[in-house]
């Protein structure tokens, strides 16, 4: 059964890449790679010291682990990396940042295959 689940997870990942992804450019310093990624959203509530609940909305980018190749090697997202997404004449720049609390700046979407990554980002620029 484990092989069936692994196959199913890979099939879903392949379908998502083929039908819901857009081309984005992933940057780390002067290095970059064009990858197919799907945008999603994570809403996170946290309570400030004065008791006010604040909701942080983050844009998440989901892409194949094997596609993130920088400097000739497959790598994992780092805090401060940038993702640029162009729509028409506008370019939206997102910065990879950790979530509030315990969750780090990225995670695998399927823990048993580790074939896809969800990187948490914040929109930092429109041009």
N, CA, C and O atoms as a Tinker XYZ file with bonds, in Angstrom:
   508  protein
     1  N      0.813000   -1.196000    0.000000    73     2
     2  CA     0.000000    0.000000    0.000000    64     1     3
     3  C      0.857000    1.261000    0.000000    63     2     4     5
     4  O      0.462000    2.272000   -0.579000    81     3
     5  N      2.026000    1.217000    0.641000    73     3     6
     6  CA     2.893000    2.397000    0.692000    64     5     7
     7  C      3.292000    2.829000   -0.715000    63     6     8     9
     8  O      3.346000    4.025000   -1.001000    81     7
     9  N      3.573000    1.869000   -1.597000    73     7    10
    10  CA     3.937000    2.216000   -2.967000    64     9    11
    11  C      2.772000    2.881000   -3.694000    63    10    12    13
    12  O      2.979000    3.796000   -4.491000    81    11
    13  N      1.540000    2.425000   -3.424000    73    11    14
    14  CA     0.364000    3.023000   -4.037000    64    13    15
    15  C      0.210000    4.472000   -3.579000    63    14    16    17
    16  O     -0.103000    5.345000   -4.389000    81    15
    17  N      0.426000    4.736000   -2.298000    73    15    18
    18  CA     0.322000    6.101000   -1.775000    64    17    19
    19  C      1.424000    6.982000   -2.346000    63    18    20    21
    20  O      1.183000    8.143000   -2.677000    81    19
    21  N      2.617000    6.446000   -2.463000    73    19    22
    22  CA     3.723000    7.210000   -3.044000    64    21    23
    23  C      3.407000    7.542000   -4.501000    63    22    24    25
    24  O      3.619000    8.670000   -4.946000    81    23
    25  N      2.904000    6.565000   -5.232000    73    23    26
    26  CA     2.532000    6.797000   -6.626000    64    25    27
    27  C      1.442000    7.859000   -6.729000    63    26    28    29
    28  O      1.518000    8.739000   -7.586000    81    27
    29  N      0.428000    7.788000   -5.864000    73    27    30
    30  CA    -0.683000    8.741000   -5.892000    64    29    31
    31  C     -0.203000   10.152000   -5.572000    63    30    32    33
    32  O     -0.619000   11.110000   -6.224000    81    31
    33  N      0.662000   10.287000   -4.583000    73    31    34
    34  CA     1.197000   11.602000   -4.229000    64    33    35
    35  C      1.993000   12.192000   -5.387000    63    34    36    37
    36  O      1.897000   13.388000   -5.661000    81    35
    37  N      2.770000   11.369000   -6.060000    73    35    38
    38  CA     3.545000   11.848000   -7.205000    64    37    39
    39  C      2.634000   12.239000   -8.357000    63    38    40    41
    40  O      2.883000   13.234000   -9.036000    81    39
    41  N      1.581000   11.464000   -8.582000    73    39    42
    42  CA     0.623000   11.776000   -9.650000    64    41    43
    43  C     -0.037000   13.130000   -9.386000    63    42    44    45
    44  O     -0.163000   13.945000  -10.299000    81    43
    45  N     -0.459000   13.372000   -8.144000    73    43    46
    46  CA    -1.081000   14.653000   -7.797000    64    45    47
    47  C     -0.080000   15.795000   -7.994000    63    46    48    49
    48  O     -0.436000   16.845000   -8.529000    81    47
    49  N      1.153000   15.597000   -7.570000    73    47    50
    50  CA     2.185000   16.626000   -7.743000    64    49    51
    51  C      2.422000   16.921000   -9.220000    63    50    52    53
    52  O      2.561000   18.081000   -9.610000    81    51
    53  N      2.469000   15.875000  -10.041000    73    51    54
    54  CA     2.668000   16.060000  -11.489000    64    53    55
    55  C      1.505000   16.823000  -12.112000    63    54    56    57
    56  O      1.712000   17.686000  -12.965000    81    55
    57  N      0.286000   16.509000  -11.689000    73    55    58
    58  CA    -0.888000   17.205000  -12.220000    64    57    59
    59  C     -0.891000   18.676000  -11.806000    63    58    60    61
    60  O     -1.221000   19.549000  -12.609000    81    59
    61  N     -0.529000   18.945000  -10.572000    73    59    62
    62  CA    -0.463000   20.331000  -10.093000    64    61    63
    63  C      0.571000   21.127000  -10.883000    63    62    64    65
    64  O      0.320000   22.266000  -11.276000    81    63
    65  N      1.727000   20.523000  -11.109000    73    63    66
    66  CA     2.768000   21.216000  -11.875000    64    65    67
    67  C      2.303000   21.475000  -13.301000    63    66    68    69
    68  O      2.547000   22.553000  -13.843000    81    67
    69  N      1.646000   20.519000  -13.905000    73    67    70
    70  CA     1.228000   20.645000  -15.301000    64    69    71
    71  C      0.060000   21.609000  -15.482000    63    70    72    73
    72  O     -0.036000   22.263000  -16.520000    81    71
    73  N     -0.827000   21.712000  -14.497000    73    71    74
    74  CA    -2.072000   22.445000  -14.719000    64    73    75
    75  C     -2.294000   23.664000  -13.835000    63    74    76    77
    76  O     -3.200000   24.451000  -14.110000    81    75
    77  N     -1.503000   23.850000  -12.789000    73    75    78
    78  CA    -1.734000   25.003000  -11.913000    64    77    79
    79  C     -0.500000   25.867000  -11.714000    63    78    80    81
    80  O     -0.549000   26.853000  -10.979000    81    79
    81  N      0.600000   25.516000  -12.353000    73    79    82
    82  CA     1.849000   26.244000  -12.145000    64    81    83
    83  C      2.028000   27.373000  -13.149000    63    82    84    85
    84  O      1.476000   27.367000  -14.249000    81    83
    85  N      2.825000   28.338000  -12.717000    73    83    86
    86  CA     3.237000   29.435000  -13.576000    64    85    87
    87  C      4.747000   29.541000  -13.495000    63    86    88    89
    88  O      5.357000   29.080000  -12.530000    81    87
    89  N      5.347000   30.143000  -14.499000    73    87    90
    90  CA     6.794000   30.324000  -14.508000    64    89    91
    91  C      7.170000   31.490000  -13.592000    63    90    92    93
    92  O      6.641000   32.593000  -13.727000    81    91
    93  N      8.082000   31.234000  -12.668000    73    91    94
    94  CA     8.619000   32.271000  -11.794000    64    93    95
    95  C     10.139000   32.162000  -11.814000    63    94    96    97
    96  O     10.698000   31.136000  -12.201000    81    95
    97  N     10.791000   33.231000  -11.393000    73    95    98
    98  CA    12.247000   33.213000  -11.305000    64    97    99
    99  C     12.632000   33.252000   -9.828000    63    98   100   101
   100  O     12.234000   34.151000   -9.088000    81    99
   101  N     13.412000   32.260000   -9.423000    73    99   102
   102  CA    13.839000   32.116000   -8.031000    64   101   103
   103  C     15.274000   32.618000   -7.912000    63   102   104   105
   104  O     16.154000   32.157000   -8.640000    81   103
   105  N     15.519000   33.568000   -6.991000    73   103   106
   106  CA    16.834000   34.199000   -6.827000    64   105   107
   107  C     17.440000   33.906000   -5.471000    63   106   108   109
   108  O     16.750000   33.875000   -4.452000    81   107
   109  N     18.737000   33.692000   -5.482000    73   107   110
   110  CA    19.556000   33.718000   -4.268000    64   109   111
   111  C     20.807000   34.503000   -4.637000    63   110   112   113
   112  O     21.654000   34.035000   -5.399000    81   111
   113  N     20.903000   35.685000   -4.089000    73   111   114
   114  CA    21.987000   36.607000   -4.444000    64   113   115
   115  C     21.992000   36.800000   -5.964000    63   114   116   117
   116  O     20.967000   37.174000   -6.534000    81   115
   117  N     23.127000   36.552000   -6.632000    73   115   118
   118  CA    23.209000   36.767000   -8.085000    64   117   119
   119  C     22.769000   35.536000   -8.885000    63   118   120   121
   120  O     22.670000   35.603000  -10.110000    81   119
   121  N     22.507000   34.426000   -8.213000    73   119   122
   122  CA    22.095000   33.208000   -8.902000    64   121   123
   123  C     20.580000   33.173000   -9.039000    63   122   124   125
   124  O     19.858000   33.677000   -8.179000    81   123
   125  N     20.105000   32.575000  -10.128000    73   123   126
   126  CA    18.663000   32.416000  -10.291000    64   125   127
   127  C     18.365000   31.197000  -11.142000    63   126   128   129
   128  O     19.223000   30.688000  -11.863000    81   127
   129  N     17.108000   30.736000  -11.037000    73   127   130
   130  CA    16.629000   29.630000  -11.849000    64   129   131
   131  C     15.147000   29.870000  -12.124000    63   130   132   133
   132  O     14.413000   30.325000  -11.247000    81   131
   133  N     14.716000   29.565000  -13.336000    73   131   134
   134  CA    13.302000   29.633000  -13.682000    64   133   135
   135  C     12.661000   28.295000  -13.315000    63   134   136   137
   136  O     13.136000   27.233000  -13.717000    81   135
   137  N     11.574000   28.367000  -12.544000    73   135   138
   138  CA    10.876000   27.156000  -12.115000    64   137   139
   139  C      9.376000   27.312000  -12.339000    63   138   140   141
   140  O      8.861000   28.422000  -12.473000    81   139
   141  N      8.698000   26.189000  -12.375000    73   139   142
   142  CA     7.237000   26.170000  -12.435000    64   141   143
   143  C      6.736000   26.065000  -10.998000    63   142   144   145
   144  O      7.083000   25.128000  -10.279000    81   143
   145  N      5.915000   27.038000  -10.583000    73   143   146
   146  CA     5.430000   27.062000   -9.205000    64   145   147
   147  C      3.967000   27.477000   -9.163000    63   146   148   149
   148  O      3.490000   28.220000  -10.020000    81   147
   149  N      3.271000   26.987000   -8.159000    73   147   150
   150  CA     1.877000   27.357000   -7.915000    64   149   151
   151  C      1.828000   28.258000   -6.696000    63   150   152   153
   152  O      2.513000   28.012000   -5.703000    81   151
   153  N      1.017000   29.301000   -6.772000    73   151   154
   154  CA     0.890000   30.192000   -5.623000    64   153   155
   155  C     -0.276000   29.748000   -4.755000    63   154   156   157
   156  O     -1.325000   29.329000   -5.244000    81   155
   157  N     -0.059000   29.851000   -3.470000    73   155   158
   158  CA    -1.091000   29.535000   -2.501000    64   157   159
   159  C     -1.072000   30.593000   -1.411000    63   158   160   161
   160  O     -0.464000   31.651000   -1.576000    81   159
   161  N     -1.727000   30.314000   -0.317000    73   159   162
   162  CA    -1.815000   31.291000    0.754000    64   161   163
   163  C     -1.864000   30.580000    2.088000    63   162   164   165
   164  O     -2.498000   29.534000    2.224000    81   163
   165  N     -1.191000   31.154000    3.071000    73   163   166
   166  CA    -1.274000   30.687000    4.443000    64   165   167
   167  C     -1.691000   31.862000    5.307000    63   166   168   169
   168  O     -1.047000   32.911000    5.291000    81   167
   169  N     -2.772000   31.689000    6.063000    73   167   170
   170  CA    -3.223000   32.695000    7.017000    64   169   171
   171  C     -2.811000   32.223000    8.401000    63   170   172   173
   172  O     -3.039000   31.072000    8.774000    81   171
   173  N     -2.200000   33.131000    9.160000    73   171   174
   174  CA    -1.748000   32.748000   10.491000    64   173   175
   175  C     -2.191000   33.812000   11.497000    63   174   176   177
   176  O     -1.888000   34.995000   11.340000    81   175
   177  N     -2.901000   33.379000   12.515000    73   175   178
   178  CA    -3.317000   34.282000   13.583000    64   177   179
   179  C     -2.320000   34.185000   14.730000    63   178   180   181
   180  O     -1.864000   33.099000   15.088000    81   179
   181  N     -1.993000   35.339000   15.295000    73   179   182
   182  CA    -1.209000   35.328000   16.525000    64   181   183
   183  C     -1.684000   36.477000   17.397000    63   182   184   185
   184  O     -2.263000   37.450000   16.915000    81   183
   185  N     -1.428000   36.345000   18.682000    73   183   186
   186  CA    -1.920000   37.328000   19.633000    64   185   187
   187  C     -0.773000   38.215000   20.092000    63   186   188   189
   188  O      0.265000   37.737000   20.551000    81   187
   189  N     -0.989000   39.532000   19.955000    73   187   190
   190  CA     0.012000   40.485000   20.414000    64   189   191
   191  C     -0.034000   40.593000   21.930000    63   190   192   193
   192  O     -0.946000   40.064000   22.565000    81   191
   193  N      0.945000   41.275000   22.510000    73   191   194
   194  CA     1.059000   41.408000   23.961000    64   193   195
   195  C     -0.198000   42.026000   24.571000    63   194   196   197
   196  O     -0.605000   41.645000   25.669000    81   195
   197  N     -0.817000   42.983000   23.862000    73   195   198
   198  CA    -2.003000   43.648000   24.405000    64   197   199
   199  C     -3.287000   42.845000   24.202000    63   198   200   201
   200  O     -4.377000   43.326000   24.510000    81   199
   201  N     -3.158000   41.608000   23.679000    73   199   202
   202  CA    -4.309000   40.732000   23.516000    64   201   203
   203  C     -5.001000   40.824000   22.171000    63   202   204   205
   204  O     -5.930000   40.061000   21.907000    81   203
   205  N     -4.575000   41.738000   21.318000    73   203   206
   206  CA    -5.184000   41.883000   19.997000    64   205   207
   207  C     -4.719000   40.736000   19.098000    63   206   208   209
   208  O     -3.525000   40.444000   19.027000    81   207
   209  N     -5.661000   40.088000   18.414000    73   207   210
   210  CA    -5.319000   39.026000   17.482000    64   209   211
   211  C     -5.059000   39.638000   16.109000    63   210   212   213
   212  O     -5.876000   40.396000   15.585000    81   211
   213  N     -3.925000   39.301000   15.547000    73   211   214
   214  CA    -3.518000   39.805000   14.240000    64   213   215
   215  C     -3.431000   38.621000   13.281000    63   214   216   217
   216  O     -2.912000   37.564000   13.637000    81   215
   217  N     -3.940000   38.803000   12.072000    73   215   218
   218  CA    -3.833000   37.768000   11.047000    64   217   219
   219  C     -2.780000   38.189000   10.044000    63   218   220   221
   220  O     -2.850000   39.277000    9.472000    81   219
   221  N     -1.802000   37.317000    9.834000    73   219   222
   222  CA    -0.775000   37.548000    8.826000    64   221   223
   223  C     -1.119000   36.661000    7.630000    63   222   224   225
   224  O     -1.341000   35.459000    7.779000    81   223
   225  N     -1.160000   37.263000    6.454000    73   223   226
   226  CA    -1.448000   36.511000    5.233000    64   225   227
   227  C     -0.157000   36.440000    4.431000    63   226   228   229
   228  O      0.431000   37.461000    4.073000    81   227
   229  N      0.269000   35.221000    4.159000    73   227   230
   230  CA     1.505000   35.009000    3.407000    64   229   231
   231  C      1.195000   34.323000    2.084000    63   230   232   233
   232  O      0.298000   33.484000    1.999000    81   231
   233  N      1.940000   34.688000    1.069000    73   231   234
   234  CA     1.872000   33.980000   -0.214000    64   233   235
   235  C      2.831000   32.802000   -0.127000    63   234   236   237
   236  O      3.992000   32.967000    0.250000    81   235
   237  N      2.359000   31.646000   -0.469000    73   235   238
   238  CA     3.201000   30.448000   -0.478000    64   237   239
   239  C      3.417000   30.022000   -1.926000    63   238   240   241
   240  O      2.498000   30.076000   -2.744000    81   239
   241  N      4.613000   29.609000   -2.224000    73   239   242
   242  CA     4.933000   29.086000   -3.553000    64   241   243
   243  C      5.257000   27.615000   -3.415000    63   242   244   245
   244  O      6.095000   27.232000   -2.599000    81   243
   245  N      4.593000   26.781000   -4.215000    73   243   246
   246  CA     4.788000   25.333000   -4.174000    64   245   247
   247  C      5.450000   24.913000   -5.477000    63   246   248   249
   248  O      4.983000   25.260000   -6.562000    81   247
   249  N      6.544000   24.162000   -5.362000    73   247   250
   250  CA     7.292000   23.743000   -6.546000    64   249   251
   251  C      8.026000   22.438000   -6.267000    63   250   252   253
   252  O      8.160000   22.012000   -5.120000    81   251
   253  N      8.496000   21.817000   -7.341000    73   251   254
   254  CA     9.224000   20.551000   -7.208000    64   253   255
   255  C     10.582000   20.785000   -6.558000    63   254   256   257
   256  O     11.314000   21.698000   -6.941000    81   255
   257  N     10.906000   19.969000   -5.591000    73   255   258
   258  CA    12.196000   20.047000   -4.912000    64   257   259
   259  C     13.337000   19.973000   -5.908000    63   258   260   261
   260  O     14.311000   20.716000   -5.789000    81   259
   261  N     13.231000   19.089000   -6.885000    73   259   262
   262  CA    14.311000   18.871000   -7.855000    64   261   263
   263  C     14.526000   20.060000   -8.785000    63   262   264   265
   264  O     15.572000   20.146000   -9.429000    81   263
   265  N     13.564000   20.980000   -8.872000    73   263   266
   266  CA    13.693000   22.131000   -9.775000    64   265   267
   267  C     14.514000   23.267000   -9.193000    63   266   268   269
   268  O     14.977000   24.130000   -9.940000    81   267
   269  N     14.708000   23.292000   -7.883000    73   267   270
   270  CA    15.441000   24.398000   -7.258000    64   269   271
   271  C     16.946000   24.108000   -7.316000    63   270   272   273
   272  O     17.552000   23.618000   -6.363000    81   271
   273  N     17.511000   24.432000   -8.473000    73   271   274
   274  CA    18.937000   24.181000   -8.728000    64   273   275
   275  C     19.655000   25.527000   -8.812000    63   274   276   277
   276  O     19.411000   26.318000   -9.723000    81   275
   277  N     20.535000   25.773000   -7.856000    73   275   278
   278  CA    21.338000   26.994000   -7.839000    64   277   279
   279  C     22.798000   26.601000   -7.693000    63   278   280   281
   280  O     23.129000   25.748000   -6.870000    81   279
   281  N     23.665000   27.206000   -8.473000    73   279   282
   282  CA    25.085000   26.862000   -8.423000    64   281   283
   283  C     25.358000   25.431000   -8.834000    63   282   284   285
   284  O     26.340000   24.831000   -8.396000    81   283
   285  N     24.484000   24.872000   -9.687000    73   283   286
   286  CA    24.680000   23.515000  -10.190000    64   285   287
   287  C     24.212000   22.410000   -9.260000    63   286   288   289
   288  O     24.386000   21.232000   -9.572000    81   287
   289  N     23.618000   22.765000   -8.117000    73   287   290
   290  CA    23.170000   21.750000   -7.156000    64   289   291
   291  C     21.730000   22.008000   -6.728000    63   290   292   293
   292  O     21.285000   23.153000   -6.646000    81   291
   293  N     21.017000   20.928000   -6.458000    73   291   294
   294  CA    19.687000   21.053000   -5.880000    64   293   295
   295  C     19.865000   21.607000   -4.469000    63   294   296   297
   296  O     20.721000   21.143000   -3.716000    81   295
   297  N     19.063000   22.589000   -4.122000    73   295   298
   298  CA    19.188000   23.238000   -2.825000    64   297   299
   299  C     17.805000   23.424000   -2.208000    63   298   300   301
   300  O     16.793000   23.133000   -2.845000    81   299
   301  N     17.764000   23.895000   -1.001000    73   299   302
   302  CA    16.511000   24.167000   -0.295000    64   301   303
   303  C     16.382000   25.677000   -0.096000    63   302   304   305
   304  O     17.389000   26.384000   -0.087000    81   303
   305  N     15.164000   26.175000    0.061000    73   303   306
   306  CA    14.985000   27.622000    0.250000    64   305   307
   307  C     15.718000   28.142000    1.486000    63   306   308   309
   308  O     15.848000   27.451000    2.496000    81   307
   309  N     16.190000   29.378000    1.370000    73   307   310
   310  CA    16.824000   30.063000    2.489000    64   309   311
   311  C     16.089000   31.363000    2.745000    63   310   312   313
   312  O     15.552000   31.973000    1.821000    81   311
   313  N     16.065000   31.788000    3.999000    73   311   314
   314  CA    15.461000   33.070000    4.348000    64   313   315
   315  C     16.163000   34.163000    3.551000    63   314   316   317
   316  O     17.391000   34.220000    3.501000    81   315
   317  N     15.370000   35.029000    2.929000    73   315   318
   318  CA    15.917000   36.123000    2.136000    64   317   319
   319  C     15.942000   35.852000    0.648000    63   318   320   321
   320  O     16.111000   36.786000   -0.136000    81   319
   321  N     15.780000   34.602000    0.229000    73   319   322
   322  CA    15.676000   34.310000   -1.208000    64   321   323
   323  C     14.485000   35.071000   -1.772000    63   322   324   325
   324  O     13.546000   35.393000   -1.044000    81   323
   325  N     14.525000   35.358000   -3.072000    73   323   326
   326  CA    13.444000   36.097000   -3.721000    64   325   327
   327  C     12.797000   35.263000   -4.818000    63   326   328   329
   328  O     13.460000   34.473000   -5.490000    81   327
   329  N     11.502000   35.449000   -4.987000    73   327   330
   330  CA    10.758000   34.846000   -6.086000    64   329   331
   331  C     10.091000   35.983000   -6.835000    63   330   332   333
   332  O      9.336000   36.761000   -6.252000    81   331
   333  N     10.373000   36.078000   -8.140000    73   331   334
   334  CA     9.778000   37.129000   -8.964000    64   333   335
   335  C      8.777000   36.506000   -9.923000    63   334   336   337
   336  O      9.081000   35.558000  -10.646000    81   335
   337  N      7.567000   37.071000   -9.907000    73   335   338
   338  CA     6.465000   36.581000  -10.719000    64   337   339
   339  C      5.976000   37.745000  -11.585000    63   338   340   341
   340  O      5.548000   38.775000  -11.065000    81   339
   341  N      6.043000   37.574000  -12.894000    73   339   342
   342  CA     5.626000   38.631000  -13.805000    64   341   343
   343  C      4.261000   38.306000  -14.384000    63   342   344   345
   344  O      4.031000   37.213000  -14.902000    81   343
   345  N      3.354000   39.283000  -14.286000    73   343   346
   346  CA     2.025000   39.186000  -14.879000    64   345   347
   347  C      1.875000   40.401000  -15.781000    63   346   348   349
   348  O      1.810000   41.534000  -15.304000    81   347
   349  N      1.821000   40.160000  -17.084000    73   347   350
   350  CA     1.753000   41.280000  -18.031000    64   349   351
   351  C      3.013000   42.116000  -17.924000    63   350   352   353
   352  O      4.119000   41.620000  -18.138000    81   351
   353  N      2.842000   43.379000  -17.593000    73   351   354
   354  CA     4.001000   44.286000  -17.478000    64   353   355
   355  C      4.429000   44.496000  -16.033000    63   354   356   357
   356  O      5.383000   45.230000  -15.774000    81   355
   357  N      3.734000   43.859000  -15.079000    73   355   358
   358  CA     4.063000   44.021000  -13.658000    64   357   359
   359  C      4.851000   42.832000  -13.139000    63   358   360   361
   360  O      4.555000   41.680000  -13.456000    81   359
   361  N      5.863000   43.135000  -12.333000    73   359   362
   362  CA     6.632000   42.094000  -11.669000    64   361   363
   363  C      6.420000   42.217000  -10.169000    63   362   364   365
   364  O      6.596000   43.288000   -9.588000    81   363
   365  N      6.042000   41.109000   -9.557000    73   363   366
   366  CA     5.802000   41.038000   -8.128000    64   365   367
   367  C      6.969000   40.274000   -7.503000    63   366   368   369
   368  O      7.293000   39.166000   -7.930000    81   367
   369  N      7.592000   40.868000   -6.496000    73   367   370
   370  CA     8.739000   40.252000   -5.837000    64   369   371
   371  C      8.331000   39.810000   -4.437000    63   370   372   373
   372  O      7.804000   40.590000   -3.644000    81   371
   373  N      8.590000   38.533000   -4.157000    73   371   374
   374  CA     8.261000   37.920000   -2.873000    64   373   375
   375  C      9.562000   37.506000   -2.189000    63   374   376   377
   376  O     10.479000   37.010000   -2.843000    81   375
   377  N      9.642000   37.708000   -0.876000    73   375   378
   378  CA    10.824000   37.311000   -0.098000    64   377   379
   379  C     10.472000   36.107000    0.762000    63   378   380   381
   380  O      9.432000   36.087000    1.421000    81   379
   381  N     11.344000   35.102000    0.753000    73   379   382
   382  CA    11.164000   33.912000    1.593000    64   381   383
   383  C     11.433000   34.317000    3.041000    63   382   384   385
   384  O     12.506000   34.815000    3.380000    81   383
   385  N     10.412000   34.085000    3.893000    73   383   386
   386  CA    10.496000   34.462000    5.303000    64   385   387
   387  C      9.826000   33.394000    6.163000    63   386   388   389
   388  O      8.910000   32.710000    5.707000    81   387
   389  N     10.285000   33.251000    7.409000    73   387   390
   390  CA     9.633000   32.283000    8.295000    64   389   391
   391  C      8.265000   32.781000    8.735000    63   390   392   393
   392  O      7.991000   33.980000    8.717000    81   391
   393  N      7.421000   31.855000    9.127000    73   391   394
   394  CA     6.131000   32.179000    9.718000    64   393   395
   395  C      6.363000   32.590000   11.173000    63   394   396   397
   396  O      7.430000   32.340000   11.733000    81   395
   397  N      5.369000   33.214000   11.769000    73   395   398
   398  CA     5.432000   33.518000   13.199000    64   397   399
   399  C      5.406000   32.199000   13.966000    63   398   400   401
   400  O      4.782000   31.235000   13.521000    81   399
   401  N      6.067000   32.152000   15.092000    73   399   402
   402  CA     6.027000   30.952000   15.925000    64   401   403
   403  C      7.039000   29.907000   15.498000    63   402   404   405
   404  O      8.173000   30.232000   15.146000    81   403
   405  N      6.625000   28.657000   15.532000    73   403   406
   406  CA     7.534000   27.533000   15.342000    64   405   407
   407  C      7.801000   27.161000   13.891000    63   406   408   409
   408  O      8.841000   26.573000   13.594000    81   407
   409  N      6.881000   27.491000   12.972000    73   407   410
   410  CA     7.051000   27.027000   11.598000    64   409   411
   411  C      8.147000   27.810000   10.891000    63   410   412   413
   412  O      8.182000   29.040000   10.938000    81   411
   413  N      9.047000   27.071000   10.230000    73   411   414
   414  CA    10.143000   27.730000    9.536000    64   413   415
   415  C      9.685000   28.267000    8.181000    63   414   416   417
   416  O      8.486000   28.293000    7.903000    81   415
   417  N     10.598000   28.684000    7.360000    73   415   418
   418  CA    10.304000   29.390000    6.110000    64   417   419
   419  C      9.899000   28.476000    4.955000    63   418   420   421
   420  O      9.483000   28.971000    3.907000    81   419
   421  N     10.005000   27.190000    5.113000    73   419   422
   422  CA     9.563000   26.248000    4.072000    64   421   423
   423  C      9.258000   24.910000    4.731000    63   422   424   425
   424  O      9.647000   24.646000    5.868000    81   423
   425  N      8.538000   24.064000    3.967000    73   423   426
   426  CA     8.294000   22.690000    4.416000    64   425   427
   427  C      8.008000   21.840000    3.182000    63   426   428   429
   428  O      7.646000   22.355000    2.124000    81   427
   429  N      8.175000   20.548000    3.336000    73   427   430
   430  CA     7.783000   19.627000    2.274000    64   429   431
   431  C      6.266000   19.509000    2.277000    63   430   432   433
   432  O      5.646000   19.506000    3.340000    81   431
   433  N      5.668000   19.414000    1.104000    73   431   434
   434  CA     4.219000   19.237000    1.043000    64   433   435
   435  C      3.845000   17.774000    1.233000    63   434   436   437
   436  O      2.760000   17.477000    1.733000    81   435
   437  N      4.721000   16.858000    0.845000    73   435   438
   438  CA     4.511000   15.420000    1.074000    64   437   439
   439  C      5.730000   14.903000    1.831000    63   438   440   441
   440  O      6.820000   14.790000    1.270000    81   439
   441  N      5.534000   14.594000    3.096000    73   439   442
   442  CA     6.676000   14.195000    3.917000    64   441   443
   443  C      7.259000   12.850000    3.521000    63   442   444   445
   444  O      8.443000   12.601000    3.749000    81   443
   445  N      6.452000   11.982000    2.934000    73   443   446
   446  CA     6.974000   10.659000    2.581000    64   445   447
   447  C      7.761000   10.683000    1.274000    63   446   448   449
   448  O      8.647000    9.848000    1.095000    81   447
   449  N      7.475000   11.597000    0.363000    73   447   450
   450  CA     8.236000   11.648000   -0.892000    64   449   451
   451  C      9.221000   12.809000   -0.935000    63   450   452   453
   452  O     10.238000   12.733000   -1.624000    81   451
   453  N      8.930000   13.883000   -0.205000    73   451   454
   454  CA     9.766000   15.094000   -0.190000    64   453   455
   455  C      9.996000   15.628000   -1.600000    63   454   456   457
   456  O     11.041000   16.208000   -1.896000    81   455
   457  N      9.009000   15.423000   -2.458000    73   455   458
   458  CA     9.174000   15.825000   -3.861000    64   457   459
   459  C      8.747000   17.262000   -4.128000    63   458   460   461
   460  O      9.114000   17.828000   -5.158000    81   459
   461  N      7.976000   17.867000   -3.218000    73   459   462
   462  CA     7.512000   19.245000   -3.420000    64   461   463
   463  C      7.741000   20.069000   -2.163000    63   462   464   465
   464  O      7.670000   19.571000   -1.039000    81   463
   465  N      8.018000   21.350000   -2.394000    73   463   466
   466  CA     8.304000   22.293000   -1.316000    64   465   467
   467  C      7.254000   23.384000   -1.308000    63   466   468   469
   468  O      6.802000   23.826000   -2.364000    81   467
   469  N      6.865000   23.821000   -0.120000    73   467   470
   470  CA     6.026000   25.010000    0.060000    64   469   471
   471  C      6.902000   26.048000    0.753000    63   470   472   473
   472  O      7.274000   25.878000    1.914000    81   471
   473  N      7.230000   27.124000    0.036000    73   471   474
   474  CA     8.042000   28.210000    0.595000    64   473   475
   475  C      7.121000   29.349000    1.010000    63   474   476   477
   476  O      6.323000   29.834000    0.209000    81   475
   477  N      7.234000   29.776000    2.274000    73   475   478
   478  CA     6.438000   30.890000    2.783000    64   477   479
   479  C      7.115000   32.197000    2.373000    63   478   480   481
   480  O      8.317000   32.371000    2.574000    81   479
   481  N      6.333000   33.116000    1.794000    73   479   482
   482  CA     6.902000   34.378000    1.320000    64   481   483
   483  C      5.999000   35.551000    1.685000    63   482   484   485
   484  O      4.847000   35.383000    2.085000    81   483
   485  N      6.561000   36.727000    1.533000    73   483   486
   486  CA     5.820000   37.968000    1.720000    64   485   487
   487  C      6.077000   38.843000    0.497000    63   486   488   489
   488  O      7.215000   38.961000    0.042000    81   487
   489  N      5.023000   39.456000   -0.032000    73   487   490
   490  CA     5.166000   40.392000   -1.149000    64   489   491
   491  C      5.939000   41.607000   -0.644000    63   490   492   493
   492  O      5.524000   42.257000    0.315000    81   491
   493  N      7.070000   41.913000   -1.296000    73   491   494
   494  CA     7.901000   43.033000   -0.845000    64   493   495
   495  C      8.014000   44.146000   -1.888000    63   494   496   497
   496  O      8.445000   45.252000   -1.562000    81   495
   497  N      7.627000   43.863000   -3.151000    73   495   498
   498  CA     7.762000   44.902000   -4.163000    64   497   499
   499  C      6.870000   44.597000   -5.371000    63   498   500   501
   500  O      6.669000   43.441000   -5.744000    81   499
   501  N      6.346000   45.660000   -5.965000    73   499   502
   502  CA     5.639000   45.592000   -7.249000    64   501   503
   503  C      6.296000   46.604000   -8.165000    63   502   504   505
   504  O      6.511000   47.752000   -7.776000    81   503
   505  N      6.615000   46.185000   -9.380000    73   503   506
   506  CA     7.211000   47.152000  -10.321000    64   505   507
   507  C      6.688000   46.920000  -11.723000    63   506   508
   508  O      7.072000   47.632000  -12.651000    81   507
